[in-house]
Amino acid sequence: MTLTNRWYCVFGGVLMNLCLGAFYGWSLFVPALQRDLSINREQASNIFSIAIAVFALFFLIGGRLQDKKGPYMVSLIGSVLFGIGFLLTSRATTLEQMYLAFGLVTGAGAGFGYVTPIGVVAKWFPDRRGLVVGISVGAFGAGSAVLGPIMPGLIADLGWRSVMLGLGAVYFVATVVGAQFLKNPPPGWQPAGWKPSATSAAATRGGDYAPLEMLGTAHFWRLLVAYALGASAGLMVISQLVPYSQVAIPGVGATLAGTSVTIGAFGNTAGRILSGWLSDSMGRVKTLSLMVLVSAIVLPLLGRVDSLILLWPLLFVVYYCYGTQLSLYASTTADFFGAKNLGTNYGLVFLAWGAAGILGPKLGGRLFDQFQNYTRAFDIAAVFLLIAFAIIFTLRPPQREAQAVAAPAAAPAGR
């Protein structure tokens, strides 16, 4: 397929990430899994943590492969693995099988699938990078929105295994369709008549960094540590959300608790898109720092609520700030180190998210098993966020002489 309109790739990325975003509906299955497999909260969290860690690892592998072979093959492999992972998960009967099926296979498929839209849209939209990366990854955040209201009832009526199998079939078909639209622009392509703004020019003054060059900068390591600490707070909440809602609000049913997933998904999506749009004018670091600080203030309050009236708006804010990080760390990596090697470079930065997926959920599950509440866990996560804020608040783009840029190719029609 030959792209004639660069917005097609955004559509493909949105369709793919809507499916991959089922990851964020994981907590909907936790109560049924605990009963069926006779596992505790920490063990259920470990399944999610393994999936997140594998996701991040295969995001890096997929990014490297995408830089060499292009996005289509990588996204197609991701589609197949993601669908097979759901199938195998629906047949798992032991904790170890869950680790392999959902943790390894589904996690690998999600990593391959998620990396492709980010690199593609960042290259097609240097003029609106924050917005379109936000839209693309925002779909990942929105993927669980439709699951929240309907999954508890379906799981109760059909069983979690049947629901998991059905989702796998739907997601396989949809992600294969989305993959057809993910194509890179010609090398050096720019929109017709576009000139970088002063802010954009300053951010990209260093040109394109090779992965090893990026690893030699302090900027990379600061992004890595801040990302790991900041994302661990959001992933702690995401992995525990439905059981947390049932503990925080005594007497709340599974369906009403599932609504918390939808509220969180709306916040996650809004943060990725709106903060991405805001960062195009306000700046990535300023926007990112602000939202990390807001999350550090709100998260301890979330650990102390006892009514839905307070739970839902606080939950929306925490998810909004978390979604901001998933959008802006990708855009910041492109700004700081260039779009040419973004698949590999952001894959390396994204390893922080994998570490966060181990730290946050495991800490939250262990402290719940010990204290039967999440207050201490959320307080510790808030400290992580404050440290992340301190790291990134003073971060500025790396500076070096700009590299020569290839002559721009012609812009496609209908841009």
MARLUM-296848 format. One record per residue (C-alpha): x, y, z. Coordinates in steps of 0.1 Angstrom, whole numbers, padded with zeros to 4 digits, always signed. Layout:
! residues N
XYZ;...
This chain:
! residues 415
+0000+0000+0000;+0013+0035-0009;+0004+0062+0015;-0011+0093-0001;-0022+0110+0032;+0000+0110+0063;-0031+0108+0086;-0036+0072+0075;-0007+0062+0096;-0023+0079+0126;-0055+0058+0120;-0034+0026+0118;-0016+0035+0150;-0048+0043+0168;-0065+0010+0157;-0035-0010+0168;-0031+0007+0202;-0068+0005+0210;-0063-0033+0210;-0030-0033+0227;-0044-0011+0255;-0063-0041+0268;-0032-0044+0290;-0046-0016+0312;-0078-0037+0317;-0057-0064+0335;-0072-0056+0370;-0107-0066+0357;-0095-0102+0355;-0076-0102+0388;-0105-0112+0412;-0115-0141+0389;-0079-0152+0385;-0073-0152+0422;-0103-0175+0428;-0096-0198+0399;-0059-0202+0403;-0059-0198+0441;-0032-0171+0441;-0027-0140+0462;-0026-0104+0452;+0012-0102+0448;+0012-0133+0426;-0015-0118+0404;+0006-0086+0402;+0036-0107+0392;+0019-0118+0360;+0013-0082+0351;+0048-0072+0360;+0064-0099+0338;+0042-0088+0309;+0053-0052+0314;+0090-0061+0316;+0087-0083+0285;+0067-0056+0267;+0096-0031+0273;+0123-0056+0262;+0105-0064+0230;+0097-0028+0224;+0135-0022+0223;+0140-0053+0200;+0111-0042+0178;+0124-0006+0176;+0158-0018+0165;+0142-0041+0139;+0119-0013+0127;+0148+0010+0122;+0164-0016+0100;+0135-0033+0082;+0106-0009+0085;+0074-0009+0107;+0051-0032+0088;+0068-0065+0095;+0073-0056+0132;+0037-0046+0137;+0025-0078+0119;+0046-0100+0142;+0032-0081+0172;-0004-0088+0160;+0002-0125+0158;+0020-0128+0191;-0006-0106+0209;-0035-0128+0196;-0018-0161+0204;-0010-0147+0239;-0046-0142+0247;-0055-0177+0233;-0028-0193+0255;-0038-0173+0285;-0074-0185+0282;-0061-0221+0285;-0036-0215+0313;-0044-0235+0345;-0013-0227+0366;+0005-0196+0377;+0036-0207+0358;+0015-0211+0326;+0001-0176+0331;+0036-0162+0334;+0045-0178+0300;+0012-0171+0282;+0003-0136+0293;+0036-0125+0307;+0059-0137+0279;+0038-0141+0247;+0013-0113+0251;+0039-0090+0265;+0062-0096+0235;+0033-0090+0210;+0024-0058+0227;+0060-0046+0227;+0063-0052+0189;+0030-0036+0182;+0033-0005+0204;+0067+0006+0191;+0057+0009+0154;+0031+0037+0156;+0053+0060+0177;+0082+0059+0152;+0060+0062+0122;+0039+0092+0133;+0070+0110+0147;+0086+0109+0113;+0055+0119+0094;+0046+0148+0117;+0077+0168+0127;+0053+0199+0128;+0028+0183+0152;+0049+0157+0169;+0035+0161+0204;-0001+0160+0193;+0001+0130+0169;+0023+0109+0192;-0002+0118+0219;-0031+0107+0198;-0014+0074+0188;-0003+0064+0223;-0036+0079+0237;-0054+0051+0219;-0034+0026+0241;-0047+0044+0272;-0083+0043+0258;-0082+0006+0250;-0095-0003+0284;-0123+0023+0285;-0147+0000+0267;-0137-0029+0289;-0146-0014+0322;-0184-0013+0320;-0189-0046+0302;-0161-0070+0313;-0173-0077+0349;-0207-0088+0336;-0192-0109+0308;-0167-0125+0331;-0195-0133+0356;-0217-0148+0328;-0192-0165+0305;-0161-0169+0327;-0128-0152+0323;-0114-0178+0300;-0141-0174+0273;-0138-0136+0275;-0101-0137+0272;-0104-0160+0241;-0129-0137+0224;-0108-0106+0230;-0078-0123+0215;-0097-0131+0183;-0110-0096+0179;-0077-0080+0187;-0058-0102+0162;-0080-0091+0133;-0080-0054+0143;-0043-0052+0148;-0036-0069+0114;-0058-0042+0097;-0040-0014+0116;-0006-0027+0105;-0015-0021+0069;-0013+0016+0074;+0020+0018+0092;+0046+0029+0066;+0076+0053+0070;+0079+0085+0049;+0108+0089+0024;+0142+0097+0041;+0144+0134+0050;+0107+0140+0043;+0092+0173+0057;+0057+0188+0052;+0056+0212+0023;+0063+0248+0035;+0071+0237+0071;+0099+0254+0090;+0108+0244+0126;+0097+0269+0153;+0123+0284+0175;+0113+0260+0203;+0115+0230+0180;+0148+0241+0165;+0163+0245+0199;+0152+0211+0210;+0166+0193+0179;+0198+0213+0176;+0219+0182+0184;+0207+0163+0153;+0202+0126+0151;+0220+0105+0177;+0230+0069+0172;+0220+0047+0201;+0255+0044+0215;+0259+0082+0213;+0227+0087+0232;+0239+0062+0259;+0269+0084+0264;+0249+0115+0274;+0237+0123+0309;+0204+0133+0294;+0196+0097+0286;+0203+0084+0321;+0182+0112+0337;+0153+0104+0314;+0156+0067+0322;+0156+0071+0360;+0129+0098+0361;+0107+0077+0337;+0111+0045+0358;+0102+0063+0391;+0074+0083+0376;+0057+0054+0357;+0060+0030+0386;+0033+0050+0405;+0009+0049+0376;+0015+0012+0369;+0010+0004+0406;-0025+0019+0405;-0033+0003+0371;-0023-0032+0382;-0045-0030+0413;-0073-0008+0403;-0104-0030+0405;-0094-0047+0437;-0083-0014+0451;-0117+0002+0444;-0134-0027+0462;-0112-0022+0492;-0113+0016+0493;-0151+0017+0489;-0167-0009+0511;-0197-0027+0495;-0190-0016+0459;-0198-0043+0434;-0175-0056+0406;-0195-0037+0379;-0192-0004+0397;-0155-0010+0405;-0150-0018+0368;-0162+0017+0360;-0130+0029+0377;-0111+0013+0348;-0132+0034+0323;-0126+0066+0344;-0089+0059+0345;-0088+0052+0307;-0104+0085+0300;-0078+0102+0321;-0049+0082+0306;-0061+0091+0271;-0067+0128+0279;-0032+0131+0294;-0015+0116+0263;-0034+0137+0238;-0039+0171+0256;-0005+0172+0273;+0010+0162+0239;-0008+0191+0223;+0001+0215+0252;+0038+0205+0250;+0041+0216+0214;+0037+0252+0226;+0047+0251+0263;+0076+0227+0259;+0080+0190+0267;+0100+0193+0299;+0078+0220+0315;+0047+0201+0307;+0061+0168+0319;+0075+0183+0351;+0042+0199+0360;+0022+0168+0356;+0046+0146+0376;+0044+0171+0404;+0006+0172+0403;+0005+0134+0405;+0029+0134+0435;+0004+0157+0453;-0028+0138+0444;-0016+0102+0448;-0015+0102+0487;-0051+0116+0486;-0062+0087+0464;-0049+0063+0491;-0072+0078+0517;-0106+0082+0499;-0137+0063+0510;-0163+0074+0485;-0168+0073+0447;-0174+0110+0446;-0138+0115+0456;-0123+0084+0441;-0132+0090+0404;-0119+0126+0400;-0087+0118+0419;-0083+0087+0398;-0088+0107+0366;-0060+0131+0376;-0035+0104+0385;-0042+0086+0352;-0040+0119+0333;-0005+0126+0347;+0006+0090+0340;-0007+0093+0304;+0013+0125+0301;+0045+0106+0308;+0038+0079+0282;+0033+0106+0256;+0060+0131+0264;+0089+0108+0271;+0085+0095+0235;+0083+0130+0221;+0111+0142+0243;+0133+0114+0231;+0126+0124+0195;+0133+0161+0203;+0166+0154+0222;+0181+0126+0200;+0164+0129+0166;+0137+0109+0148;+0161+0088+0125;+0169+0062+0152;+0138+0068+0173;+0127+0031+0173;+0159+0020+0190;+0166+0052+0211;+0131+0053+0226;+0133+0015+0230;+0163+0021+0253;+0145+0049+0272;+0113+0027+0274;+0132+0000+0294;+0125+0024+0323;+0088+0016+0318;+0096-0021+0320;+0115-0016+0353;+0085+0005+0365;+0062-0024+0357;+0081-0046+0381;+0086-0021+0408;+0052-0005+0410;+0028-0035+0408;+0050-0058+0429;+0054-0031+0457;+0016-0024+0456;+0007-0061+0458;+0031-0069+0486;+0021-0039+0508;-0016-0048+0503;-0010-0084+0514;+0008-0071+0544;-0015-0042+0555;-0048-0049+0536;-0048-0014+0521;-0029+0007+0496;-0022+0038+0517;+0015+0031+0523;+0020+0020+0488;+0006+0052+0473;+0026+0073+0498;+0059+0056+0487;+0049+0061+0450;+0044+0098+0457;+0080+0100+0469;+0091+0083+0437;+0073+0110+0418;+0089+0138+0437;+0123+0124+0429;+0114+0121+0393;+0103+0158+0393;+0136+0169+0408;+0155+0150+0380;+0136+0163+0350;+0127+0199+0361;+0161+0213+0352;+0166+0190+0321;+0176+0208+0289;+0182+0194+0254;+0217+0182+0246;+0236+0206+0224;+0260+0200+0196;+0264+0211+0160;+0235+0200+0138;+0242+0173+0114;+0235+0178+0077;+0200+0169+0068;+0190+0153+0035;+0170+0174+0011;+0133+0171+0019;+0112+0148-0002;+0079+0160-0016;+0050+0161+0008;+0021+0137+0001;-0012+0150-0010;-0038+0157+0016;-0014+0164+0044;
